[in-house]
Amino acid sequence: MNEVTQRIDQLRHERGWTVYKLAQEADLNEQTIRNWFSNKTYPLIPAIKKICDALGITMADFFSNDGMVDLSPDKKTLLAS
C-alpha cells in the first residue's frame, strides 16, 4: 500500500469499520477501495475528500501526523513573516 491508502486503512481500523462500512459511509464502491488496498488503483482527490467527510475529518487532518499539519521549514518561515 502507498502512504495514502495506508492512512485510509489506519483511520478505518481506528473506527472499527469494515471496508464495506467505509464504502457505504463515503458513498464509494467497495471494490474501488479494495483495489486501492491491493495497489491496483490509487485514490484521487475527490475520493479522498469523500473518505474524509465520512470519517469526519478535514483533508488537512488526513494528511497530517498526530492531527498537526507539518509544514516544511520554508513554509514556516513564510508564515512567520
Summary of the structure (lengths in Angstrom):
residues: 81
radius of gyration: 14.3
end to end distance: 38.4
largest distance: 46.9
contacts: 189
relative contact order: 0.14
helix: 65%
strand: 2%
